[in-house]
Amino acid sequence: MAWEIKNLRDLSEHERLEAGRVLVEAMAHVPHAWPDLRAAMAEVSEFLGDPTRIAFAALEDGRVRGWIGALRHSKFAWELHPLVVDPAHQRKGWGSRLLEALEKAAREAGVITIWLGADDEFGGTNLYGTDLYPDVLGRLQKLAATSGHPFTFYQRHGYVVSGVLPNVNGFGKHDILMTKRL
């Protein structure tokens, strides 16, 4: 099987539709994500038309297995958003390959930091459903995964938890901030 990483802008219309499908299916467990293909294709289109965004897709034998995007907030910092892998192909290295491609492009652009928000809207960490106040940072220090939260994936790739935005998705639904210096 042959695989490749391509710029999202270089995908065919069919491959872009597949990227939209992957976005919907990979984020189905997140209530406020992309609920349908129309919403997902609007997100894909944002990456095609906005020069401050960059995205790469992983393809295997011409089929989109996942994709990753970034928003260029400054010359030195990019926000990783999103990283999605087709559920049928998760835990097979696609996310790692995509992350490597994005980090390589960031280094070449002179980026120092990549950051991301790893929302917990589904109970993937021990912080879910809890009130973090008044000791927000104290509670964050006890962060642990309970059911496959992606922050552990990012930790394995050198990202560190650098903050939290309490209740940004509703009470007890926090956004865990992570960063990596390249």
Buried (B, 14 or more C-beta within 10 A) or exposed (E): EEBEBBEBBEBEEEBBBBBBBBBBBBBEEBEEBBEEBEEBBEBBEBBEEEEEBBBBBBBBEEBBBBBBBBBBEEEEBBBBBBBBBBBEBBEBBBBBBBBBBBBEBBEEBEBBBBBBBBBBBBBBBBBBEEEBEEEBEEBBEEBEBEEEBBBEBBBEEBBEBBBBBBBEBEEBBBBBBBBBEB
